[in-house]
Amino acid sequence: MRIAIVVHLYFHDLWPEFEDALRRVDAPFHLIVTLNELDPDARMRACFGRCQVVVYPNKGRDVGPFMQLLREGFLDGFGFVCKLHGK
């Protein structure tokens, strides 16, 4: 089963804490990070290669971007999804 980890990162400065925790995951996973504005230095991609970074307006707290991922098919094909919220 394929695993996706979705991180909604409202406060970009929390990324190092998430990075540290994600590096300890002992299974292959696909990382999707939702942001409310573009992060110009794209630290997530530098750390996790094929990470997808998606920008959505800050509506619906962390649930709005997650629902949008579902609607747009980002999570199709994954057997497990872990959702994390950085706010």
N, CA, C and O atoms as a Maestro MAE file, in Angstrom:
{
 s_m_m2io_version
 :::
 2.0.0
}

f_m_ct {
 s_m_title
 :::
 protein
 m_atom[348] {
  # First column is atom index #
  i_m_mmod_type
  r_m_x_coord
  r_m_y_coord
  r_m_z_coord
  i_m_residue_number
  s_m_chain_name
  s_m_pdb_residue_name
  s_m_pdb_atom_name
  i_m_atomic_number
  :::
  1 25 0.840 -1.194 0.000 1 A "MET " " N  " 7
  2 3 0.000 0.000 0.000 1 A "MET " " CA " 6
  3 2 0.880 1.251 0.000 1 A "MET " " C  " 6
  4 15 1.860 1.344 0.739 1 A "MET " " O  " 8
  5 25 0.508 2.196 -0.838 2 A "ARG " " N  " 7
  6 3 1.245 3.461 -0.908 2 A "ARG " " CA " 6
  7 2 0.794 4.382 0.234 2 A "ARG " " C  " 6
  8 15 -0.378 4.404 0.612 2 A "ARG " " O  " 8
  9 25 1.745 5.131 0.764 3 A "ILE " " N  " 7
  10 3 1.489 6.039 1.884 3 A "ILE " " CA " 6
  11 2 1.723 7.474 1.437 3 A "ILE " " C  " 6
  12 15 2.728 7.786 0.799 3 A "ILE " " O  " 8
  13 25 0.771 8.346 1.784 4 A "ALA " " N  " 7
  14 3 0.933 9.786 1.567 4 A "ALA " " CA " 6
  15 2 0.922 10.466 2.934 4 A "ALA " " C  " 6
  16 15 0.136 10.112 3.812 4 A "ALA " " O  " 8
  17 25 1.797 11.431 3.095 5 A "ILE " " N  " 7
  18 3 1.769 12.279 4.284 5 A "ILE " " CA " 6
  19 2 1.470 13.690 3.806 5 A "ILE " " C  " 6
  20 15 2.178 14.241 2.962 5 A "ILE " " O  " 8
  21 25 0.411 14.264 4.360 6 A "VAL " " N  " 7
  22 3 -0.013 15.612 4.006 6 A "VAL " " CA " 6
  23 2 0.268 16.521 5.192 6 A "VAL " " C  " 6
  24 15 -0.212 16.274 6.298 6 A "VAL " " O  " 8
  25 25 1.042 17.570 4.960 7 A "VAL " " N  " 7
  26 3 1.346 18.550 6.004 7 A "VAL " " CA " 6
  27 2 0.740 19.876 5.573 7 A "VAL " " C  " 6
  28 15 1.103 20.424 4.532 7 A "VAL " " O  " 8
  29 25 -0.192 20.392 6.382 8 A "HIS " " N  " 7
  30 3 -0.682 21.748 6.132 8 A "HIS " " CA " 6
  31 2 0.178 22.667 6.982 8 A "HIS " " C  " 6
  32 15 0.099 22.643 8.210 8 A "HIS " " O  " 8
  33 25 1.003 23.481 6.321 9 A "LEU " " N  " 7
  34 3 1.988 24.297 7.020 9 A "LEU " " CA " 6
  35 2 1.587 25.766 6.954 9 A "LEU " " C  " 6
  36 15 1.984 26.490 6.041 9 A "LEU " " O  " 8
  37 25 0.801 26.193 7.926 10 A "TYR " " N  " 7
  38 3 0.371 27.582 7.971 10 A "TYR " " CA " 6
  39 2 1.552 28.478 8.332 10 A "TYR " " C  " 6
  40 15 1.787 29.500 7.687 10 A "TYR " " O  " 8
  41 25 2.284 28.089 9.357 11 A "PHE " " N  " 7
  42 3 3.477 28.843 9.771 11 A "PHE " " CA " 6
  43 2 4.707 28.170 9.179 11 A "PHE " " C  " 6
  44 15 5.107 27.099 9.637 11 A "PHE " " O  " 8
  45 25 5.306 28.778 8.178 12 A "HIS " " N  " 7
  46 3 6.427 28.185 7.462 12 A "HIS " " CA " 6
  47 2 7.621 27.926 8.366 12 A "HIS " " C  " 6
  48 15 8.400 27.008 8.111 12 A "HIS " " O  " 8
  49 25 7.777 28.725 9.422 13 A "ASP " " N  " 7
  50 3 8.935 28.552 10.294 13 A "ASP " " CA " 6
  51 2 8.865 27.267 11.131 13 A "ASP " " C  " 6
  52 15 9.835 26.926 11.808 13 A "ASP " " O  " 8
  53 25 7.736 26.551 11.095 14 A "LEU " " N  " 7
  54 3 7.631 25.267 11.790 14 A "LEU " " CA " 6
  55 2 8.200 24.116 10.958 14 A "LEU " " C  " 6
  56 15 8.301 22.992 11.450 14 A "LEU " " O  " 8
  57 25 8.571 24.385 9.705 15 A "TRP " " N  " 7
  58 3 9.053 23.315 8.839 15 A "TRP " " CA " 6
  59 2 10.185 22.489 9.455 15 A "TRP " " C  " 6
  60 15 10.124 21.264 9.346 15 A "TRP " " O  " 8
  61 25 11.215 23.059 10.095 16 A "PRO " " N  " 7
  62 3 12.292 22.222 10.638 16 A "PRO " " CA " 6
  63 2 11.805 21.138 11.604 16 A "PRO " " C  " 6
  64 15 12.362 20.041 11.630 16 A "PRO " " O  " 8
  65 25 10.787 21.433 12.384 17 A "GLU " " N  " 7
  66 3 10.244 20.424 13.303 17 A "GLU " " CA " 6
  67 2 9.584 19.281 12.527 17 A "GLU " " C  " 6
  68 15 9.760 18.111 12.867 17 A "GLU " " O  " 8
  69 25 8.826 19.625 11.486 18 A "PHE " " N  " 7
  70 3 8.204 18.594 10.661 18 A "PHE " " CA " 6
  71 2 9.265 17.794 9.913 18 A "PHE " " C  " 6
  72 15 9.178 16.570 9.820 18 A "PHE " " O  " 8
  73 25 10.253 18.484 9.389 19 A "GLU " " N  " 7
  74 3 11.326 17.796 8.669 19 A "GLU " " CA " 6
  75 2 11.989 16.753 9.564 19 A "GLU " " C  " 6
  76 15 12.207 15.616 9.147 19 A "GLU " " O  " 8
  77 25 12.301 17.141 10.776 20 A "ASP " " N  " 7
  78 3 12.935 16.220 11.720 20 A "ASP " " CA " 6
  79 2 12.061 14.982 11.964 20 A "ASP " " C  " 6
  80 15 12.553 13.854 11.940 20 A "ASP " " O  " 8
  81 25 10.784 15.202 12.195 21 A "ALA " " N  " 7
  82 3 9.870 14.086 12.454 21 A "ALA " " CA " 6
  83 2 9.711 13.208 11.213 21 A "ALA " " C  " 6
  84 15 9.695 11.982 11.325 21 A "ALA " " O  " 8
  85 25 9.593 13.812 10.040 22 A "LEU " " N  " 7
  86 3 9.399 13.051 8.807 22 A "LEU " " CA " 6
  87 2 10.619 12.206 8.460 22 A "LEU " " C  " 6
  88 15 10.481 11.123 7.892 22 A "LEU " " O  " 8
  89 25 11.793 12.684 8.791 23 A "ARG " " N  " 7
  90 3 13.015 11.922 8.526 23 A "ARG " " CA " 6
  91 2 13.060 10.632 9.357 23 A "ARG " " C  " 6
  92 15 13.783 9.698 9.011 23 A "ARG " " O  " 8
  93 25 12.303 10.579 10.434 24 A "ARG " " N  " 7
  94 3 12.278 9.384 11.290 24 A "ARG " " CA " 6
  95 2 11.236 8.360 10.850 24 A "ARG " " C  " 6
  96 15 11.166 7.273 11.424 24 A "ARG " " O  " 8
  97 25 10.429 8.684 9.848 25 A "VAL " " N  " 7
  98 3 9.428 7.731 9.353 25 A "VAL " " CA " 6
  99 2 10.173 6.599 8.650 25 A "VAL " " C  " 6
  100 15 10.969 6.826 7.738 25 A "VAL " " O  " 8
  101 25 9.895 5.384 9.095 26 A "ASP " " N  " 7
  102 3 10.642 4.218 8.610 26 A "ASP " " CA " 6
  103 2 9.879 3.460 7.520 26 A "ASP " " C  " 6
  104 15 9.874 2.229 7.506 26 A "ASP " " O  " 8
  105 25 9.251 4.175 6.631 27 A "ALA " " N  " 7
  106 3 8.524 3.563 5.508 27 A "ALA " " CA " 6
  107 2 8.556 4.573 4.363 27 A "ALA " " C  " 6
  108 15 8.579 5.780 4.604 27 A "ALA " " O  " 8
  109 25 8.557 4.095 3.129 28 A "PRO " " N  " 7
  110 3 8.520 5.038 2.014 28 A "PRO " " CA " 6
  111 2 7.173 5.765 1.961 28 A "PRO " " C  " 6
  112 15 6.123 5.156 2.165 28 A "PRO " " O  " 8
  113 25 7.212 7.057 1.689 29 A "PHE " " N  " 7
  114 3 5.977 7.843 1.621 29 A "PHE " " CA " 6
  115 2 6.133 8.952 0.604 29 A "PHE " " C  " 6
  116 15 7.242 9.345 0.242 29 A "PHE " " O  " 8
  117 25 4.996 9.446 0.154 30 A "HIS " " N  " 7
  118 3 4.942 10.600 -0.735 30 A "HIS " " CA " 6
  119 2 4.497 11.792 0.109 30 A "HIS " " C  " 6
  120 15 3.482 11.717 0.801 30 A "HIS " " O  " 8
  121 25 5.242 12.876 0.056 31 A "LEU " " N  " 7
  122 3 4.938 14.056 0.864 31 A "LEU " " CA " 6
  123 2 4.223 15.107 0.036 31 A "LEU " " C  " 6
  124 15 4.650 15.462 -1.062 31 A "LEU " " O  " 8
  125 25 3.115 15.599 0.596 32 A "ILE " " N  " 7
  126 3 2.370 16.713 0.001 32 A "ILE " " CA " 6
  127 2 2.268 17.793 1.069 32 A "ILE " " C  " 6
  128 15 1.777 17.538 2.169 32 A "ILE " " O  " 8
  129 25 2.726 18.986 0.751 33 A "VAL " " N  " 7
  130 3 2.674 20.101 1.698 33 A "VAL " " CA " 6
  131 2 1.730 21.152 1.140 33 A "VAL " " C  " 6
  132 15 1.900 21.611 0.010 33 A "VAL " " O  " 8
  133 25 0.724 21.537 1.939 34 A "THR " " N  " 7
  134 3 -0.156 22.629 1.532 34 A "THR " " CA " 6
  135 2 0.250 23.875 2.302 34 A "THR " " C  " 6
  136 15 0.518 23.833 3.503 34 A "THR " " O  " 8
  137 25 0.286 24.981 1.578 35 A "LEU " " N  " 7
  138 3 0.657 26.279 2.140 35 A "LEU " " CA " 6
  139 2 -0.425 27.279 1.795 35 A "LEU " " C  " 6
  140 15 -1.184 27.075 0.848 35 A "LEU " " O  " 8
  141 25 -0.503 28.365 2.560 36 A "ASN " " N  " 7
  142 3 -1.456 29.412 2.227 36 A "ASN " " CA " 6
  143 2 -0.819 30.495 1.360 36 A "ASN " " C  " 6
  144 15 -1.516 31.364 0.835 36 A "ASN " " O  " 8
  145 25 0.496 30.442 1.212 37 A "GLU " " N  " 7
  146 3 1.208 31.330 0.298 37 A "GLU " " CA " 6
  147 2 2.490 30.627 -0.126 37 A "GLU " " C  " 6
  148 15 3.001 29.772 0.597 37 A "GLU " " O  " 8
  149 25 2.998 30.979 -1.271 38 A "LEU " " N  " 7
  150 3 4.175 30.318 -1.794 38 A "LEU " " CA " 6
  151 2 5.374 30.560 -0.892 38 A "LEU " " C  " 6
  152 15 5.637 31.690 -0.480 38 A "LEU " " O  " 8
  153 25 6.095 29.495 -0.591 39 A "ASP " " N  " 7
  154 3 7.327 29.590 0.192 39 A "ASP " " CA " 6
  155 2 8.475 29.726 -0.805 39 A "ASP " " C  " 6
  156 15 8.800 28.762 -1.499 39 A "ASP " " O  " 8
  157 25 9.088 30.886 -0.890 40 A "PRO " " N  " 7
  158 3 10.053 31.143 -1.954 40 A "PRO " " CA " 6
  159 2 11.288 30.250 -1.914 40 A "PRO " " C  " 6
  160 15 11.894 30.017 -2.960 40 A "PRO " " O  " 8
  161 25 11.682 29.743 -0.754 41 A "ASP " " N  " 7
  162 3 12.909 28.940 -0.743 41 A "ASP " " CA " 6
  163 2 12.644 27.446 -0.917 41 A "ASP " " C  " 6
  164 15 13.591 26.671 -1.049 41 A "ASP " " O  " 8
  165 25 11.393 27.029 -0.922 42 A "ALA " " N  " 7
  166 3 11.006 25.637 -1.207 42 A "ALA " " CA " 6
  167 2 11.857 24.627 -0.454 42 A "ALA " " C  " 6
  168 15 12.368 23.674 -1.042 42 A "ALA " " O  " 8
  169 25 12.005 24.835 0.835 43 A "ARG " " N  " 7
  170 3 12.808 23.925 1.659 43 A "ARG " " CA " 6
  171 2 12.288 22.502 1.622 43 A "ARG " " C  " 6
  172 15 13.070 21.557 1.727 43 A "ARG " " O  " 8
  173 25 10.966 22.328 1.473 44 A "MET " " N  " 7
  174 3 10.384 20.990 1.491 44 A "MET " " CA " 6
  175 2 10.901 20.160 0.322 44 A "MET " " C  " 6
  176 15 11.230 18.985 0.482 44 A "MET " " O  " 8
  177 25 10.970 20.776 -0.848 45 A "ARG " " N  " 7
  178 3 11.442 20.044 -2.031 45 A "ARG " " CA " 6
  179 2 12.913 19.683 -1.880 45 A "ARG " " C  " 6
  180 15 13.331 18.600 -2.290 45 A "ARG " " O  " 8
  181 25 13.689 20.568 -1.302 46 A "ALA " " N  " 7
  182 3 15.117 20.304 -1.123 46 A "ALA " " CA " 6
  183 2 15.340 19.107 -0.194 46 A "ALA " " C  " 6
  184 15 16.295 18.351 -0.369 46 A "ALA " " O  " 8
  185 25 14.465 18.942 0.781 47 A "CYS " " N  " 7
  186 3 14.633 17.874 1.762 47 A "CYS " " CA " 6
  187 2 14.061 16.545 1.306 47 A "CYS " " C  " 6
  188 15 14.606 15.490 1.630 47 A "CYS " " O  " 8
  189 25 12.970 16.588 0.560 48 A "PHE " " N  " 7
  190 3 12.268 15.350 0.227 48 A "PHE " " CA " 6
  191 2 12.050 15.184 -1.275 48 A "PHE " " C  " 6
  192 15 11.094 14.529 -1.689 48 A "PHE " " O  " 8
  193 25 12.902 15.753 -2.075 49 A "GLY " " N  " 7
  194 3 12.900 15.530 -3.520 49 A "GLY " " CA " 6
  195 2 11.585 15.743 -4.229 49 A "GLY " " C  " 6
  196 15 11.260 16.865 -4.616 49 A "GLY " " O  " 8
  197 25 10.825 14.682 -4.403 50 A "ARG " " N  " 7
  198 3 9.598 14.740 -5.196 50 A "ARG " " CA " 6
  199 2 8.395 15.264 -4.421 50 A "ARG " " C  " 6
  200 15 7.256 15.044 -4.833 50 A "ARG " " O  " 8
  201 25 8.616 15.921 -3.360 51 A "CYS " " N  " 7
  202 3 7.534 16.508 -2.557 51 A "CYS " " CA " 6
  203 2 6.685 17.439 -3.423 51 A "CYS " " C  " 6
  204 15 7.209 18.214 -4.224 51 A "CYS " " O  " 8
  205 25 5.380 17.349 -3.249 52 A "GLN " " N  " 7
  206 3 4.485 18.273 -3.939 52 A "GLN " " CA " 6
  207 2 4.130 19.404 -2.985 52 A "GLN " " C  " 6
  208 15 3.711 19.155 -1.855 52 A "GLN " " O  " 8
  209 25 4.292 20.625 -3.427 53 A "VAL " " N  " 7
  210 3 3.912 21.797 -2.648 53 A "VAL " " CA " 6
  211 2 2.743 22.448 -3.370 53 A "VAL " " C  " 6
  212 15 2.853 22.816 -4.540 53 A "VAL " " O  " 8
  213 25 1.615 22.589 -2.662 54 A "VAL " " N  " 7
  214 3 0.393 23.124 -3.251 54 A "VAL " " CA " 6
  215 2 -0.047 24.331 -2.430 54 A "VAL " " C  " 6
  216 15 -0.082 24.272 -1.201 54 A "VAL " " O  " 8
  217 25 -0.379 25.412 -3.103 55 A "VAL " " N  " 7
  218 3 -0.817 26.637 -2.419 55 A "VAL " " CA " 6
  219 2 -2.326 26.770 -2.559 55 A "VAL " " C  " 6
  220 15 -2.868 26.739 -3.663 55 A "VAL " " O  " 8
  221 25 -2.992 26.918 -1.424 56 A "TYR " " N  " 7
  222 3 -4.438 27.137 -1.376 56 A "TYR " " CA " 6
  223 2 -4.713 28.355 -0.502 56 A "TYR " " C  " 6
  224 15 -3.928 28.649 0.400 56 A "TYR " " O  " 8
  225 25 -5.801 29.065 -0.748 57 A "PRO " " N  " 7
  226 3 -6.152 30.189 0.127 57 A "PRO " " CA " 6
  227 2 -6.429 29.696 1.542 57 A "PRO " " C  " 6
  228 15 -6.810 28.543 1.746 57 A "PRO " " O  " 8
  229 25 -6.238 30.565 2.496 58 A "ASN " " N  " 7
  230 3 -6.445 30.209 3.902 58 A "ASN " " CA " 6
  231 2 -7.943 30.227 4.225 58 A "ASN " " C  " 6
  232 15 -8.434 31.118 4.917 58 A "ASN " " O  " 8
  233 25 -8.650 29.223 3.710 59 A "LYS " " N  " 7
  234 3 -10.091 29.086 3.965 59 A "LYS " " CA " 6
  235 2 -10.340 27.682 4.482 59 A "LYS " " C  " 6
  236 15 -9.790 26.714 3.955 59 A "LYS " " O  " 8
  237 25 -11.148 27.570 5.489 60 A "GLY " " N  " 7
  238 3 -11.486 26.252 6.013 60 A "GLY " " CA " 6
  239 2 -10.421 25.675 6.920 60 A "GLY " " C  " 6
  240 15 -10.350 24.460 7.106 60 A "GLY " " O  " 8
  241 25 -9.595 26.535 7.483 61 A "ARG " " N  " 7
  242 3 -8.506 26.110 8.359 61 A "ARG " " CA " 6
  243 2 -7.658 25.072 7.644 61 A "ARG " " C  " 6
  244 15 -7.345 25.259 6.468 61 A "ARG " " O  " 8
  245 25 -7.271 23.983 8.307 62 A "ASP " " N  " 7
  246 3 -6.477 22.950 7.631 62 A "ASP " " CA " 6
  247 2 -7.358 21.969 6.869 62 A "ASP " " C  " 6
  248 15 -6.866 21.235 6.012 62 A "ASP " " O  " 8
  249 25 -8.655 21.946 7.171 63 A "VAL " " N  " 7
  250 3 -9.556 20.994 6.522 63 A "VAL " " CA " 6
  251 2 -9.856 21.418 5.081 63 A "VAL " " C  " 6
  252 15 -9.993 20.564 4.205 63 A "VAL " " O  " 8
  253 25 -9.956 22.705 4.830 64 A "GLY " " N  " 7
  254 3 -10.236 23.196 3.481 64 A "GLY " " CA " 6
  255 2 -9.194 22.735 2.471 64 A "GLY " " C  " 6
  256 15 -9.556 22.167 1.440 64 A "GLY " " O  " 8
  257 25 -7.895 22.967 2.741 65 A "PRO " " N  " 7
  258 3 -6.883 22.485 1.803 65 A "PRO " " CA " 6
  259 2 -6.889 20.958 1.650 65 A "PRO " " C  " 6
  260 15 -6.666 20.447 0.553 65 A "PRO " " O  " 8
  261 25 -7.140 20.239 2.729 66 A "PHE " " N  " 7
  262 3 -7.188 18.772 2.652 66 A "PHE " " CA " 6
  263 2 -8.340 18.319 1.752 66 A "PHE " " C  " 6
  264 15 -8.170 17.422 0.926 66 A "PHE " " O  " 8
  265 25 -9.490 18.930 1.911 67 A "MET " " N  " 7
  266 3 -10.641 18.583 1.069 67 A "MET " " CA " 6
  267 2 -10.361 18.924 -0.395 67 A "MET " " C  " 6
  268 15 -10.780 18.200 -1.298 67 A "MET " " O  " 8
  269 25 -9.659 20.015 -0.620 68 A "GLN " " N  " 7
  270 3 -9.304 20.395 -1.988 68 A "GLN " " CA " 6
  271 2 -8.359 19.355 -2.606 68 A "GLN " " C  " 6
  272 15 -8.494 19.014 -3.781 68 A "GLN " " O  " 8
  273 25 -7.417 18.859 -1.824 69 A "LEU " " N  " 7
  274 3 -6.540 17.790 -2.312 69 A "LEU " " CA " 6
  275 2 -7.359 16.574 -2.734 69 A "LEU " " C  " 6
  276 15 -7.096 15.959 -3.767 69 A "LEU " " O  " 8
  277 25 -8.353 16.241 -1.917 70 A "LEU " " N  " 7
  278 3 -9.220 15.105 -2.248 70 A "LEU " " CA " 6
  279 2 -9.983 15.360 -3.544 70 A "LEU " " C  " 6
  280 15 -10.028 14.500 -4.424 70 A "LEU " " O  " 8
  281 25 -10.583 16.550 -3.659 71 A "ARG " " N  " 7
  282 3 -11.360 16.894 -4.859 71 A "ARG " " CA " 6
  283 2 -10.506 16.873 -6.123 71 A "ARG " " C  " 6
  284 15 -10.970 16.463 -7.187 71 A "ARG " " O  " 8
  285 25 -9.262 17.315 -5.999 72 A "GLU " " N  " 7
  286 3 -8.393 17.421 -7.172 72 A "GLU " " CA " 6
  287 2 -7.648 16.116 -7.476 72 A "GLU " " C  " 6
  288 15 -6.884 16.054 -8.439 72 A "GLU " " O  " 8
  289 25 -7.863 15.084 -6.671 73 A "GLY " " N  " 7
  290 3 -7.285 13.776 -6.956 73 A "GLY " " CA " 6
  291 2 -5.854 13.556 -6.498 73 A "GLY " " C  " 6
  292 15 -5.239 12.555 -6.864 73 A "GLY " " O  " 8
  293 25 -5.314 14.467 -5.709 74 A "PHE " " N  " 7
  294 3 -3.944 14.307 -5.229 74 A "PHE " " CA " 6
  295 2 -3.752 13.035 -4.403 74 A "PHE " " C  " 6
  296 15 -2.658 12.471 -4.374 74 A "PHE " " O  " 8
  297 25 -4.809 12.586 -3.737 75 A "LEU " " N  " 7
  298 3 -4.683 11.445 -2.828 75 A "LEU " " CA " 6
  299 2 -5.189 10.140 -3.435 75 A "LEU " " C  " 6
  300 15 -5.207 9.105 -2.769 75 A "LEU " " O  " 8
  301 25 -5.596 10.194 -4.693 76 A "ASP " " N  " 7
  302 3 -6.021 8.975 -5.377 76 A "ASP " " CA " 6
  303 2 -4.839 8.002 -5.446 76 A "ASP " " C  " 6
  304 15 -3.707 8.409 -5.707 76 A "ASP " " O  " 8
  305 25 -5.104 6.751 -5.217 77 A "GLY " " N  " 7
  306 3 -4.063 5.737 -5.350 77 A "GLY " " CA " 6
  307 2 -3.258 5.474 -4.092 77 A "GLY " " C  " 6
  308 15 -2.381 4.611 -4.085 77 A "GLY " " O  " 8
  309 25 -3.546 6.207 -3.034 78 A "PHE " " N  " 7
  310 3 -2.849 5.959 -1.769 78 A "PHE " " CA " 6
  311 2 -3.740 5.121 -0.864 78 A "PHE " " C  " 6
  312 15 -4.932 5.395 -0.720 78 A "PHE " " O  " 8
  313 25 -3.154 4.100 -0.257 79 A "GLY " " N  " 7
  314 3 -3.896 3.249 0.658 79 A "GLY " " CA " 6
  315 2 -4.001 3.842 2.044 79 A "GLY " " C  " 6
  316 15 -4.961 3.585 2.771 79 A "GLY " " O  " 8
  317 25 -3.004 4.644 2.408 80 A "PHE " " N  " 7
  318 3 -2.969 5.287 3.723 80 A "PHE " " CA " 6
  319 2 -2.594 6.746 3.558 80 A "PHE " " C  " 6
  320 15 -1.747 7.093 2.735 80 A "PHE " " O  " 8
  321 25 -3.235 7.601 4.352 81 A "VAL " " N  " 7
  322 3 -2.926 9.027 4.339 81 A "VAL " " CA " 6
  323 2 -2.781 9.484 5.789 81 A "VAL " " C  " 6
  324 15 -3.660 9.253 6.619 81 A "VAL " " O  " 8
  325 25 -1.667 10.128 6.070 82 A "CYS " " N  " 7
  326 3 -1.431 10.725 7.388 82 A "CYS " " CA " 6
  327 2 -1.515 12.235 7.195 82 A "CYS " " C  " 6
  328 15 -0.807 12.796 6.359 82 A "CYS " " O  " 8
  329 25 -2.376 12.893 7.963 83 A "LYS " " N  " 7
  330 3 -2.594 14.334 7.821 83 A "LYS " " CA " 6
  331 2 -2.031 15.036 9.050 83 A "LYS " " C  " 6
  332 15 -2.397 14.711 10.179 83 A "LYS " " O  " 8
  333 25 -1.145 15.995 8.830 84 A "LEU " " N  " 7
  334 3 -0.532 16.750 9.917 84 A "LEU " " CA " 6
  335 2 -0.825 18.242 9.714 84 A "LEU " " C  " 6
  336 15 -0.945 18.712 8.582 84 A "LEU " " O  " 8
  337 25 -0.935 18.969 10.814 85 A "HIS " " N  " 7
  338 3 -1.310 20.382 10.740 85 A "HIS " " CA " 6
  339 2 -0.276 21.215 11.495 85 A "HIS " " C  " 6
  340 15 -0.023 20.987 12.678 85 A "HIS " " O  " 8
  341 25 0.314 22.178 10.800 86 A "GLY " " N  " 7
  342 3 1.350 23.014 11.411 86 A "GLY " " CA " 6
  343 2 0.853 24.408 11.711 86 A "GLY " " C  " 6
  344 15 1.199 25.356 11.007 86 A "GLY " " O  " 8
  345 25 0.053 24.543 12.740 87 A "LYS " " N  " 7
  346 3 -0.411 25.869 13.145 87 A "LYS " " CA " 6
  347 2 -0.454 25.935 14.648 87 A "LYS " " C  " 6
  348 15 -0.818 26.968 15.211 87 A "LYS " " O  " 8
  :::
 }
 m_bond[347] {
  # First column is bond index #
  i_m_from
  i_m_to
  i_m_order
  :::
  1 1 2 1
  2 2 3 1
  3 3 4 2
  4 3 5 1
  5 5 6 1
  6 6 7 1
  7 7 8 2
  8 7 9 1
  9 9 10 1
  10 10 11 1
  11 11 12 2
  12 11 13 1
  13 13 14 1
  14 14 15 1
  15 15 16 2
  16 15 17 1
  17 17 18 1
  18 18 19 1
  19 19 20 2
  20 19 21 1
  21 21 22 1
  22 22 23 1
  23 23 24 2
  24 23 25 1
  25 25 26 1
  26 26 27 1
  27 27 28 2
  28 27 29 1
  29 29 30 1
  30 30 31 1
  31 31 32 2
  32 31 33 1
  33 33 34 1
  34 34 35 1
  35 35 36 2
  36 35 37 1
  37 37 38 1
  38 38 39 1
  39 39 40 2
  40 39 41 1
  41 41 42 1
  42 42 43 1
  43 43 44 2
  44 43 45 1
  45 45 46 1
  46 46 47 1
  47 47 48 2
  48 47 49 1
  49 49 50 1
  50 50 51 1
  51 51 52 2
  52 51 53 1
  53 53 54 1
  54 54 55 1
  55 55 56 2
  56 55 57 1
  57 57 58 1
  58 58 59 1
  59 59 60 2
  60 59 61 1
  61 61 62 1
  62 62 63 1
  63 63 64 2
  64 63 65 1
  65 65 66 1
  66 66 67 1
  67 67 68 2
  68 67 69 1
  69 69 70 1
  70 70 71 1
  71 71 72 2
  72 71 73 1
  73 73 74 1
  74 74 75 1
  75 75 76 2
  76 75 77 1
  77 77 78 1
  78 78 79 1
  79 79 80 2
  80 79 81 1
  81 81 82 1
  82 82 83 1
  83 83 84 2
  84 83 85 1
  85 85 86 1
  86 86 87 1
  87 87 88 2
  88 87 89 1
  89 89 90 1
  90 90 91 1
  91 91 92 2
  92 91 93 1
  93 93 94 1
  94 94 95 1
  95 95 96 2
  96 95 97 1
  97 97 98 1
  98 98 99 1
  99 99 100 2
  100 99 101 1
  101 101 102 1
  102 102 103 1
  103 103 104 2
  104 103 105 1
  105 105 106 1
  106 106 107 1
  107 107 108 2
  108 107 109 1
  109 109 110 1
  110 110 111 1
  111 111 112 2
  112 111 113 1
  113 113 114 1
  114 114 115 1
  115 115 116 2
  116 115 117 1
  117 117 118 1
  118 118 119 1
  119 119 120 2
  120 119 121 1
  121 121 122 1
  122 122 123 1
  123 123 124 2
  124 123 125 1
  125 125 126 1
  126 126 127 1
  127 127 128 2
  128 127 129 1
  129 129 130 1
  130 130 131 1
  131 131 132 2
  132 131 133 1
  133 133 134 1
  134 134 135 1
  135 135 136 2
  136 135 137 1
  137 137 138 1
  138 138 139 1
  139 139 140 2
  140 139 141 1
  141 141 142 1
  142 142 143 1
  143 143 144 2
  144 143 145 1
  145 145 146 1
  146 146 147 1
  147 147 148 2
  148 147 149 1
  149 149 150 1
  150 150 151 1
  151 151 152 2
  152 151 153 1
  153 153 154 1
  154 154 155 1
  155 155 156 2
  156 155 157 1
  157 157 158 1
  158 158 159 1
  159 159 160 2
  160 159 161 1
  161 161 162 1
  162 162 163 1
  163 163 164 2
  164 163 165 1
  165 165 166 1
  166 166 167 1
  167 167 168 2
  168 167 169 1
  169 169 170 1
  170 170 171 1
  171 171 172 2
  172 171 173 1
  173 173 174 1
  174 174 175 1
  175 175 176 2
  176 175 177 1
  177 177 178 1
  178 178 179 1
  179 179 180 2
  180 179 181 1
  181 181 182 1
  182 182 183 1
  183 183 184 2
  184 183 185 1
  185 185 186 1
  186 186 187 1
  187 187 188 2
  188 187 189 1
  189 189 190 1
  190 190 191 1
  191 191 192 2
  192 191 193 1
  193 193 194 1
  194 194 195 1
  195 195 196 2
  196 195 197 1
  197 197 198 1
  198 198 199 1
  199 199 200 2
  200 199 201 1
  201 201 202 1
  202 202 203 1
  203 203 204 2
  204 203 205 1
  205 205 206 1
  206 206 207 1
  207 207 208 2
  208 207 209 1
  209 209 210 1
  210 210 211 1
  211 211 212 2
  212 211 213 1
  213 213 214 1
  214 214 215 1
  215 215 216 2
  216 215 217 1
  217 217 218 1
  218 218 219 1
  219 219 220 2
  220 219 221 1
  221 221 222 1
  222 222 223 1
  223 223 224 2
  224 223 225 1
  225 225 226 1
  226 226 227 1
  227 227 228 2
  228 227 229 1
  229 229 230 1
  230 230 231 1
  231 231 232 2
  232 231 233 1
  233 233 234 1
  234 234 235 1
  235 235 236 2
  236 235 237 1
  237 237 238 1
  238 238 239 1
  239 239 240 2
  240 239 241 1
  241 241 242 1
  242 242 243 1
  243 243 244 2
  244 243 245 1
  245 245 246 1
  246 246 247 1
  247 247 248 2
  248 247 249 1
  249 249 250 1
  250 250 251 1
  251 251 252 2
  252 251 253 1
  253 253 254 1
  254 254 255 1
  255 255 256 2
  256 255 257 1
  257 257 258 1
  258 258 259 1
  259 259 260 2
  260 259 261 1
  261 261 262 1
  262 262 263 1
  263 263 264 2
  264 263 265 1
  265 265 266 1
  266 266 267 1
  267 267 268 2
  268 267 269 1
  269 269 270 1
  270 270 271 1
  271 271 272 2
  272 271 273 1
  273 273 274 1
  274 274 275 1
  275 275 276 2
  276 275 277 1
  277 277 278 1
  278 278 279 1
  279 279 280 2
  280 279 281 1
  281 281 282 1
  282 282 283 1
  283 283 284 2
  284 283 285 1
  285 285 286 1
  286 286 287 1
  287 287 288 2
  288 287 289 1
  289 289 290 1
  290 290 291 1
  291 291 292 2
  292 291 293 1
  293 293 294 1
  294 294 295 1
  295 295 296 2
  296 295 297 1
  297 297 298 1
  298 298 299 1
  299 299 300 2
  300 299 301 1
  301 301 302 1
  302 302 303 1
  303 303 304 2
  304 303 305 1
  305 305 306 1
  306 306 307 1
  307 307 308 2
  308 307 309 1
  309 309 310 1
  310 310 311 1
  311 311 312 2
  312 311 313 1
  313 313 314 1
  314 314 315 1
  315 315 316 2
  316 315 317 1
  317 317 318 1
  318 318 319 1
  319 319 320 2
  320 319 321 1
  321 321 322 1
  322 322 323 1
  323 323 324 2
  324 323 325 1
  325 325 326 1
  326 326 327 1
  327 327 328 2
  328 327 329 1
  329 329 330 1
  330 330 331 1
  331 331 332 2
  332 331 333 1
  333 333 334 1
  334 334 335 1
  335 335 336 2
  336 335 337 1
  337 337 338 1
  338 338 339 1
  339 339 340 2
  340 339 341 1
  341 341 342 1
  342 342 343 1
  343 343 344 2
  344 343 345 1
  345 345 346 1
  346 346 347 1
  347 347 348 2
  :::
 }
}
